[in-house]
C-alpha cells in the first residue's frame, strides 16, 4: 500500500496514489521489500497473494533473478507496474532486518538515463538506510524503556 507520495516540480501522471494497494511482486517498492526476504519466503508469500487475489503467479525464476540483483545492489529497478514508467526502490527494514516497506523514485522511463538511475539508486538506498536506522533507534529506545519499567 502506498502511504505517501511526493511529486516533483513537474508532476507526471502515475497510478500510485496514496492508499493504492498492489501486489508486492508487481511494484518497485514491493520488489525492494521482497528482496529483504529469503527466496522461499518470497515464493510462499507471492503464491498466497496471487491465490487470494485470483492473479496469475509470476515467473518465479525471473522474479528471483530481479530480487537476487536487488539483494546484491541494495536497490531494484522496475518497469513492471505501469507501462512507460520506471521505479528505483530500496527496502526499509526493522531492527531484525525484516522489511517494513520501501522508498522509491519513479517517473517516465524516458527520463531514467543510466546516470539518472545511478543517482536515484544512491538516493533511495541512502533514504532506505536512514529510515531503517531511525526505526531501529526508536525500537531500541522503546525496548530499553519498556525493560526498565
C-alpha positions as CSV (number, residue, x, y, z in Angstrom):
1,X,0.0,0.0,0.0
2,X,1.3,3.5,-0.9
3,X,1.5,5.5,2.3
4,X,2.8,8.8,0.9
5,X,3.6,10.3,-2.5
6,X,5.5,13.5,-3.2
7,X,5.6,14.8,-6.7
8,X,8.4,16.7,-8.3
9,X,8.5,20.1,-9.8
10,X,6.9,18.6,-13.0
11,X,4.4,16.1,-11.8
12,X,3.9,13.1,-14.1
13,X,0.7,11.1,-14.3
14,X,1.1,8.0,-12.1
15,X,-1.4,5.5,-10.8
16,X,0.4,5.0,-7.5
17,X,-1.9,7.3,-5.4
18,X,-1.8,7.2,-1.6
19,X,-3.8,4.3,-0.4
20,X,-3.4,2.2,-3.6
21,X,-2.9,-1.4,-2.9
22,X,-0.8,-3.5,-5.3
23,X,0.8,-7.0,-5.2
24,X,4.4,-6.6,-4.0
25,X,5.8,-8.6,-6.8
26,X,4.5,-6.1,-9.4
27,X,5.9,-2.8,-8.0
28,X,9.3,-1.4,-7.5
29,X,8.7,-0.8,-3.8
30,X,7.2,-4.2,-3.3
31,X,10.1,-5.9,-5.0
32,X,12.6,-3.9,-2.9
33,X,10.8,-5.1,0.2
34,X,10.7,-8.7,-1.0
35,X,14.4,-8.5,-1.7
36,X,14.9,-8.4,2.1
37,X,13.3,-11.8,2.4
38,X,14.7,-15.3,1.7
39,X,13.6,-16.7,-1.7
40,X,11.5,-19.5,-0.3
41,X,9.6,-17.0,1.9
42,X,9.1,-14.7,-1.2
43,X,7.7,-17.6,-3.2
44,X,5.3,-18.6,-0.5
45,X,4.0,-15.1,0.2
46,X,3.6,-14.2,-3.5
47,X,1.9,-17.5,-4.2
48,X,-0.6,-16.9,-1.3
49,X,-1.2,-13.3,-2.6
50,X,-1.8,-14.5,-6.1
51,X,-4.2,-17.2,-4.9
52,X,-6.1,-14.8,-2.6
53,X,-6.4,-12.1,-5.3
54,X,-7.0,-14.6,-8.1
55,X,-4.0,-13.4,-10.0
56,X,-1.6,-15.5,-12.2
57,X,1.6,-16.4,-10.4
58,X,4.7,-14.6,-11.8
59,X,7.6,-16.4,-13.3
60,X,9.5,-17.1,-10.1
61,X,12.8,-17.7,-11.9
62,X,12.5,-14.2,-13.4
63,X,11.3,-12.7,-10.1
64,X,14.2,-14.4,-8.2
65,X,16.7,-13.0,-10.7
66,X,15.5,-9.5,-10.1
67,X,15.5,-10.0,-6.3
68,X,19.0,-11.5,-6.3
69,X,20.3,-8.5,-8.1
70,X,18.4,-6.2,-5.7
71,X,19.9,-8.1,-2.7
72,X,23.4,-7.6,-4.2
73,X,23.0,-3.9,-5.2
74,X,20.7,-2.7,-2.4
75,X,18.0,-1.5,-4.8
76,X,15.7,-2.6,-7.5
77,X,14.9,-1.0,-10.9
78,X,11.4,-1.9,-12.0
79,X,9.4,-1.3,-15.2
80,X,6.6,-3.7,-14.4
81,X,3.9,-1.7,-12.6
82,X,2.9,0.9,-15.1
83,X,3.6,1.0,-18.8
84,X,6.2,3.6,-19.7
85,X,7.4,4.2,-16.1
86,X,10.4,3.2,-14.2
87,X,10.8,2.9,-10.4
88,X,14.1,2.7,-8.5
89,X,13.4,1.5,-5.0
90,X,15.2,0.3,-1.8
91,X,13.8,-1.6,1.2
92,X,13.1,-0.2,4.6
93,X,13.7,-2.8,7.4
94,X,13.2,-3.0,11.1
95,X,15.7,-3.9,13.8
96,X,15.7,-7.6,12.7
97,X,16.2,-6.9,9.0
98,X,12.5,-7.7,8.3
99,X,11.1,-5.5,5.5
100,X,8.5,-3.0,6.7
101,X,8.3,-1.0,3.5
102,X,10.3,0.7,0.8
103,X,11.1,4.1,-0.7
104,X,11.3,4.8,-4.4
105,X,11.8,7.4,-7.1
106,X,9.6,6.8,-10.1
107,X,8.7,8.6,-13.3
108,X,8.6,8.3,-17.0
109,X,11.0,5.7,-18.3
110,X,12.5,8.1,-20.9
111,X,13.8,10.3,-18.1
112,X,15.7,7.4,-16.5
113,X,19.1,7.5,-18.3
114,X,21.9,5.4,-16.9
115,X,23.1,8.4,-14.9
116,X,19.6,9.2,-13.6
117,X,19.2,5.5,-12.4
118,X,22.5,5.7,-10.6
119,X,21.6,8.9,-8.9
120,X,18.1,7.6,-8.0
121,X,19.7,4.4,-6.7
122,X,22.1,6.3,-4.5
123,X,19.3,8.5,-3.1
124,X,16.8,5.7,-2.4
125,X,19.4,3.4,-0.8
126,X,20.6,6.3,1.5
127,X,17.0,7.1,2.3
128,X,16.1,3.5,3.0
129,X,19.1,3.0,5.3
130,X,18.4,6.3,7.1
131,X,14.7,5.4,7.7
132,X,15.7,1.8,8.7
133,X,18.2,3.2,11.2
134,X,15.5,5.6,12.7
135,X,13.2,2.7,13.1
136,X,15.9,0.6,14.8
137,X,16.8,3.5,17.1
138,X,13.2,4.1,18.1
139,X,12.6,0.4,18.7
140,X,15.8,0.1,20.7
141,X,14.8,3.1,22.8
142,X,11.3,1.7,23.2
143,X,12.6,-1.7,24.2
144,X,15.1,-0.2,26.7
145,X,12.3,1.9,28.2
146,X,9.9,-1.0,28.3
147,X,12.5,-3.2,30.0
148,X,13.2,-0.5,32.7
149,X,9.5,-0.1,33.7
